[in-house]
Amino acid sequence: MNDKRDDIYAYNEKGFGHFVFDQRVVEVFPDMIKRSVPGYSTIIHMVGQIAERYAQAGSNCYDLGCSLGASTLAMRHRIQAANVRIVSVDNSADMIERCKLVIDADSHDVPVELRCEDLLQSELNNASVVVMNFTLQFIAPGKRDQLISKIYKGMRPGGVLVLSEKLKFNDDHHDQLMNELHHYFKKTNGYSDLEIAKKRSALENVLIPESLEKHKQRLAACGFKGTELWFQCFNFSSLLAFKE
Ligand SMILES: C[S@@+](CC[C@H](N)C(=O)[O-])C[C@H]1O[C@@H](n2cnc3c(N)ncnc32)[C@H](O)[C@@H]1O
C-alpha cells in the first residue's frame, strides 16, 4: 500500500498551533517520518536485528512512543526467544487506534499488547529490549531523568535500550551546519522551504533535542553501562545502552 503523502504544511492555512500527534498526522505519518528523519528505515530494520539478539525468553520487549508500530513489527518479525511479549505504548489515542489495525493485519504470532498511556505513568518490568525511537525528545526535559531511571529499573540484566533522538550540538556553528544539512535532506525529499519552516515552528518547544553528551551522561547516571552511538546521520542518532 502506498503511504499517503504528507502535505500538512503545504498550504497557506493560518492557525497552525503546536505540533500534535492527532488524526491528521496519523494519516500521513509513515510518509512524514521517512521523508523527515534521515536513516529512519535503517534504524527500524536494525531494531529488528537488535531485538533478535537481545530478547530473552520469558521477557517483555517494549516499544515506547510506538506511533503506528514500525518498531513493534520489526521486533515481532525477528524475535526467536520463547514466551516473549511486546508491549507498545503511546499516549495518542489516534495513533494507538491506527496501530491496532496495523498489528491486527500482521499475522505473526509474538503477542503484542497496545497501551494508550503516558510513558511517565506506564509500568515497565521484566524487559530485555526497550526501544524508544524518537520519543524522549517529546518528553519534558525535567521528566527525562525519571523516565530513563524507570526504564533502567524495569530491565533485566543483559538487556538493551535503543534510544533514537534528534541531537543538538554544543558548538553553534556545527549545530547550524547539521540543521542546514537536515533542511536540505527534507528539500530533496520534496518538502518546500515554507513547509519546512512551518513544521519547524510547530515543533518549537514541543520537540526539544539534547546533545549526545547529555544523553550519555543521563544514561550513565541512571546505571546504564557501555552506551554506544551505533547510528548517526546529521542531527539524527541512535544509541544502545546496556544493563549489566
Ligand atoms: C516521532 S513519534 C515516534 C515514532 C515511532 N517510535 C517510530 O519509530 O515510528 C513520537 C511518538 O511518541 C508519542 N508520545 C509523545 N509523548 C508521549 C508520552 N508522554 N507518552 C506516550 N507517548 C508519547 C507520540 O504520540 C508519538 O506517537
The ligand as a Gaussian input file, in Angstrom:
#p B3LYP/6-31G(d) Opt

LIG

0 1
 C        8.182000      10.599000      16.499000
 S        6.943000       9.621000      17.116000
 C        7.722000       8.036000      17.380000
 C        7.946000       7.254000      16.144000
 C        7.929000       5.772000      16.341000
 N        8.649000       5.348000      17.518000
 C        8.512000       5.128000      15.102000
 O        9.670000       4.710000      15.153000
 O        7.817000       5.064000      14.083000
 C        6.720000      10.054000      18.801000
 C        5.559000       9.317000      19.446000
 O        5.659000       9.474000      20.845000
 C        4.362000       9.643000      21.363000
 N        4.492000      10.328000      22.660000
 C        4.937000      11.586000      22.896000
 N        4.908000      11.836000      24.210000
 C        4.453000      10.715000      24.826000
 C        4.188000      10.363000      26.174000
 N        4.396000      11.228000      27.174000
 N        3.707000       9.132000      26.439000
 C        3.483000       8.243000      25.430000
 N        3.714000       8.534000      24.130000
 C        4.201000       9.741000      23.830000
 C        3.624000      10.434000      20.312000
 O        2.220000      10.290000      20.425000
 C        4.189000       9.840000      19.029000
 O        3.378000       8.807000      18.525000

